[in-house]
Amino acid sequence: MRDNRAFLIVLDSAGIGGAPDADRFFNDGRPDTGANTIGHIAQAVPLRLPNLDRLGLGAAIRLASGLSAPGLNAAPQGLWGAATEISPGKDTPSGHWEMAGVPVPWEWHYFPDQQPAFPPEVTARICELAGVDGVLANCHASGTQVIEDFGLQHIRSGQPICYTSVDSVLQIAAHEDHFGLERLLTLCESLAPMLHRMRVGRVIARPFLGDRPGRFARTPNRRDFAIAPPADTILDIAAAAGRQTHAVGKIGDIFSHRGIGQLHKGKSDADLAEHLLRLGHEAAPGSLTFANFVEFDTNFGHRRDPQGYADQLEWFDGIAGRLMASLRPGDLAIFTADHGNDPTWIGTDHTRERVPVLGHGLGARPVGHVGFSDIGASIMAHLGLPAPQHGTSFL
């Protein structure tokens, strides 16, 4: 078991509906009951995912929500099931921490949907750190729309654009040239401890370029300054055991760079896919690779673009096929998600959903309904390492 390798791959926001507590989570005042990211995409546009469906994606959707998704009806040949979250959030840290063995033990702090959204002491601290006399926006907003609305005013005034959403987050957008990328990153990093004490999950730097509305565009230099998990995750456990750990994409930011041996970043999901495929060939025996592919969420879920989301899923299905073909006997690859973001749903925020659990390397094996933490416990069992505090292996 020391030579077994594990690959945990998160398709950010690729939920499959059916969360039993979806009525407690809202988009524009409407509960998330009935949201189903992949299921509704399959109903809206033709969707062909032969590799993931062969593992059991269609079966997982039916298990999670009862929906028979058009085009996803293959007989499962891999490990398959549906995972239910218990953490009180539908965001990136909640989902990733819990699947790594650490359910969120507190209620996140959320900013109200009003203007101003941030309390005076937070705004004052931003101004102090940035050396400015005010901030722009100070409201709930779409990340792409807010730079369209305030980009020119930001360039002229030098004031950062500060906004939030239904997630526990404070985001700061600023122009890479006029405000400065390093200045923005330093601002967010310095502000983060204050927000973390408030139980706000993340402060996110959102740099952009362009000279006018219609030409403003966010750059790949985003950075998330996330609160640290309150207990050891599967990354901490593997690193402490001397195993090689790889973080692909924003995994490093999500886990405050704890337990991470090597970080693999890129400007796009295509770059991250090349890292993942390379690690399929090169990662050492006994290693853990943890990857996040974010563009499903940022580019298509929040923007309510079913066709774009479908195209991204079909592209990734090809990547999954290439990865599985490269893996060695004894390797385990699990494909899953951290929450939903149904592009057919009302509003622009995440949706509370169950997520697929699809595994390659152990043959056909239905695991049924499991918890997010069971994913991490199973990864540890496969590697022959101690289990995290929460979760039971389904292997």
Helices and strands as residue ranges (DSSP letters): E 6-11, G 22-24, E 26-27, E 30-31, H 37-44, H 50-55, H 57-65, E 79-84, H 92-99, H 120-130, E 136-140, H 143-157, E 161-164, E 169-175, I 176-180, H 181-197, E 202-209, E 217-218, E 223-226, H 234-240, E 245-248, H 251-254, E 262-264, H 269-282, E 288-293, H 295-295, I 296-301, H 306-326, E 332-336, E 355-360, E 365-371, H 372-383
